[in-house]
Amino acid sequence: MRRRQIKEIALREIRTRGRSRGYRAITAIMLLMAIAAPVVVNLLPSSSNDLTNVSIGIATDAPAGLDEALTALAIDIYDLTIVDLRGDTRAEIDERLSESKIDVAVESPAILAWGQTEDSALTAFVTAGLQRAEALQRANDLGLDGDALSRVFGPVETEQRFVDGSSNTESVRQGVAFLGLFLAFLLPQIFGQLTMLSVVEEKSTRVVEVLLSQIRPGTLLAGKIIGLCALAIVQLLLIVLGLVGALLATDLVEIPSSVWAFVPMLVLSLLGGLTIYTTLFALLGSLISRQEDAAQVMMPVFVPLMAGYFVGQTAVFGNAETTLAKVLTWIPFTSPMLLPVRVAKGAISTVEVVVSLGLLALGSYLLFRLAARVYEFTLLRTGSRVGWGELVRLSHGSIVD
Amino acid sequence: MTAALEVLGLRKAYGEVQALDGVDLRVAKGQMVGFLGSNGAGKTTTMRSIIGLVAVDEGRVTWQGAPISVDDRRNIGYMPQERGLYARMKVKEHIAFFGRLAGLPNNVAEQRAHEWAERVSLDERKDDLVQELSTGNQQRVQLAVALVHEPELLILDEPFAGLDPVAVSMLIGVMTEQVNRGVSVIFSSHQLDLVQDLTEDVTIIANGHTIASGKVSDLRQRSPHRVVSLSWAGDTPAWAPPTAQPVEAPAGQSRFRVSADTEPAAFIAAAAEQGALISVSFEPPGLEDVFIELVSQ
C-alpha cells in the first residue's frame, strides 16, 4: 500500500511539474544550449580549426608558382591570405608592412621583408614554399608531368602518439568533469527549489491536511522526492543526449572510450546529490507556510553548494588532489560536485568512489529520516516560520506538536 | 447503541495552552453526530486526533472496540475546515487521485470519480481545473474527495460553511445517504438550527472538555428553561411578567424564557388576561439556546 501511495505521489509530481511552463522552458533552454554549443563552435570559421591568420605579400621578383605552393602548404597550418604586390613600389610595400596589412613580403627568393620583427615559424613556412615552388619549376623544366609532380611533392601525412595520453582525451576529461560539476551544482538547485515550492504549496493550500488523512508524512515526502528526481533525470538525459549527439554530429570532439566508463558513476553521483538536496529543500520548505519566506530558510543550503562548486572548479582546471578537494569528497553535501571532477580527472581510486557514494547514500537516508520527522510536526503549522532552535528540538523529539 | 468510534479522555497541550482537556465522543455505525463547540473549543483538534494528524498527550481513540490503526484510518473520509485542494488539478483527476491514494484500483477510482462528480453536480465541470471553480463548487469537490473511497466513518469539519442553500441541500442529501448506507458521520457546525434539523445526536464541548452528549431532544428537555411564544389578536400588549425574561421574537409575537418548573397553565392564564390569545407554545428551548446555556456555565 505504501509503495502504491509513493508511486501516486511521485506520478502526481511528475505530471504537475512536468507540465509546468517553468520545467518545460528550462529543459528546452538547456537542451538547446547543449545542442547549440558544439554546432556554433563548429560553424565559427575562426575557431573551426584554430588556425592563425597570416597575410603574405608576393612581389614581382618572387618565383612563379609561389602562390600555389604556399596555399598547398598552408592547409592545417595557417589561414592564409596571399596579397599580390607585383604592381607595388618598394615604398608601397614598406607602408603595408609598417601598417601590418601584411605579415611578410616575399621580394625575391633571397629577401623576405618584415615590418619590425621576424616570425621564425613564418620564415620557415615561406622558405618551404619557396623551395617547393623552385623545385616544381625545375622539375617542370626537366619535363616531368603533373601527376608525377604531385606524387613527388605531395604532403606527407603524420600521426601522433602520446605516452601520457593525448591532449584530446585530457580535454574531453576536463570537459566531462566540468559538465558533471555544473550539473551537480545546477540540478539540485532547480529541483530542490521545485520540491520546496511543492511542499509550501501543499501547506498553504491546506491540501496537506487531506493528504495526511490518508498517507504518512514520510510516504508523502518519499513520493515527492522520487517524482522530482525522476523529472531531473529525464532533464539530465535530454541534455546529455543532446550534447553527445551534437558532438558526434559535428565531429568536433572524438569521445574516447575511457570517458564512457565513468558515466554510471556520474549518474549515481548526480542522483545522490539530487536526493540529498531535494530532501533538504523539502525539510526547509516544511518550516514555512508562505513562498515569500522561502529565501529566509534557503540561505544555508547555498553554503555547501557554493563551497563544492568553487573547490570543484579549482579541481577541474587545476589540481584535483588537494586536501580540501579530498575532504569535500567525503562530505555528502559536497561530494556530488567533487566526485565527478575527481573521477573524470583520474584523481580518485575506485574504493574511494564506492565509499564516497556509500556515505552519500547514508547521508541522504539519515537526512530523509530527519526530514520525515520534522515534516510530521510542521506540516500542519501555519503562520510564522518554525525557527532554527525549534527545528533542532524537533529533531531530538523533545516537542510533540 | 454500540459505539463504532469511541474517543475517551483526549488531552492535548500546545505549550501552555490546553487544547483538549478530556474530550469524549461516541458514534455508532450508521449514526450521525453533530459535534458542537465555540471557536477554539477543540473540535478541529479532536477531529485531527481521530485521523491521526495530531498526537494526543492522553486518551484513546478506538474503532470497533480496538485502538484505531493506520488501516482503520484509511476508512475515514475527511473534509477539513479549511478546504485543501490542488488548484491546478482537474476536478475528476483530483477525485480519482485521492481514490487511488486510499487504495482503489485505477479503473475503480476513475469510475468513482465520474460518479461522484455527477453526484455533487459537477459532471459538466469535471474537466475544469479546481482553481476555475467557485468556492462552493470547490467544496463539492472536497466532499467528493472525502467520499470517493466509500469510507466507513465520515468526519466533516464545518461542512456547511460558505455554502449556498442549494449546496447545503445537496450536502444534507449526501450525508443522509451515507448514514443510510451504514456510515458513521461526525460533523461540526455553528449553524445549530441546521444541526437540529439534521441529526438527533450531538456532543458539545467547551474549553477542550465534553460538557454534554446525547439526543438533542433530551438535552432540550434537560434545560432549566422553557420558551413561551405568544400571539394576541390585535396589537401585541407590552406585557412583562416578573418571572419571565423576554427574548427576541418575530413581529406580532412575544417570546419569554421562563424557568422549567413554571406552571404552563398559570402562565398562559396570566397572558390571556392581556388580550385574546391566538397562539401559544410552551416548549423546551431550541438547540441554539441549549448550546448557549451549556457553554456559558
Interface residues (C-beta under 8 A of the other chain):
Chain A: M1 R4 Q5 E8 I9 R12 T16 T205 R206 V207 V208 E209 V210 L211 L212 S213 Q214 I215 R216 L380 V400 D401
Chain B: Y14 R48 I51 G52 L53 V54 A55 D57 V70 R73 R74 I76 Y78 P80 E82 R83 G84 L85 Y86 A87 R88 M89 F97 F98 R100 L101 A102 G103 Q142 V145 A146
